[in-house]
Amino acid sequence: MKYTQLKESERVVIEVLLEEGKSMRAISKRLGRSVGTVSREIQRNRNQNSKQYVAVKAHTKAVKRLKYQRYKA
């Protein structure tokens, strides 16, 4: 199976569903992604102080990490 980055639109869906109080399992089913993917995404990209997940900021952080990744695919 080929690995693909989450798209900004998927991050927006995560943000909206988290605000609605949906579980990670429900979010992962909606996106067609594994629960681990959704969990890692939320842990990596939520605000450290408020613990809130903001899709636009999450996407910006992910793009920066991609720019500085060690191994290029």
C-alpha positions as CSV (number, residue, x, y, z in Angstrom):
1,M,0.0,0.0,0.0
2,K,1.3,3.4,-0.9
3,Y,1.6,6.1,1.8
4,T,-0.1,9.4,1.1
5,Q,0.0,12.6,3.1
6,L,-3.3,13.9,4.6
7,K,-4.8,16.6,2.4
8,E,-5.8,20.0,3.8
9,S,-9.5,19.0,3.2
10,E,-9.0,15.9,5.3
11,R,-7.6,18.0,8.1
12,V,-10.6,20.3,8.0
13,V,-12.9,17.2,8.3
14,I,-10.8,16.1,11.4
15,E,-11.2,19.6,12.9
16,V,-15.0,19.7,12.3
17,L,-15.6,16.2,13.6
18,L,-13.5,16.8,16.7
19,E,-15.5,19.9,17.4
20,E,-18.6,17.8,17.1
21,G,-17.2,15.4,19.7
22,K,-16.7,12.5,17.4
23,S,-14.2,9.7,18.3
24,M,-11.0,9.1,16.5
25,R,-12.5,5.8,15.3
26,A,-15.5,7.6,13.8
27,I,-13.2,10.2,12.2
28,S,-11.0,7.5,10.7
29,K,-14.0,5.6,9.2
30,R,-15.3,8.8,7.7
31,L,-11.9,9.6,6.1
32,G,-11.1,6.0,5.1
33,R,-7.8,6.2,7.1
34,S,-6.5,4.1,9.9
35,V,-7.1,5.2,13.5
36,G,-3.4,5.5,14.0
37,T,-3.1,8.0,11.2
38,V,-5.8,10.2,12.7
39,S,-4.4,9.8,16.2
40,R,-0.8,10.8,15.1
41,E,-2.2,13.7,13.1
42,I,-4.0,15.1,16.1
43,Q,-1.1,14.5,18.5
44,R,1.5,16.1,16.2
45,N,-0.5,19.1,15.2
46,R,-2.7,20.2,18.1
47,N,-2.0,23.4,20.0
48,Q,0.2,22.5,23.0
49,N,-1.5,24.9,25.3
50,S,-5.1,24.6,24.5
51,K,-5.0,21.1,23.1
52,Q,-7.2,22.3,20.3
53,Y,-6.7,21.0,16.7
54,V,-6.8,23.7,14.0
55,A,-6.7,22.4,10.4
56,V,-5.0,25.4,8.8
57,K,-2.2,25.5,11.4
58,A,-1.9,21.7,11.2
59,H,-1.4,21.8,7.4
60,T,1.2,24.5,7.7
61,K,3.2,22.5,10.2
62,A,2.9,19.4,8.1
63,V,4.2,21.2,5.0
64,K,7.1,22.6,7.0
65,R,8.0,19.1,8.2
66,L,7.7,17.8,4.7
67,K,10.2,20.4,3.5
68,Y,12.8,19.3,6.1
69,Q,12.2,15.6,5.9
70,R,15.3,13.5,6.1
71,Y,14.5,11.0,3.4
72,K,12.9,12.1,0.2
73,A,10.5,9.6,-1.4
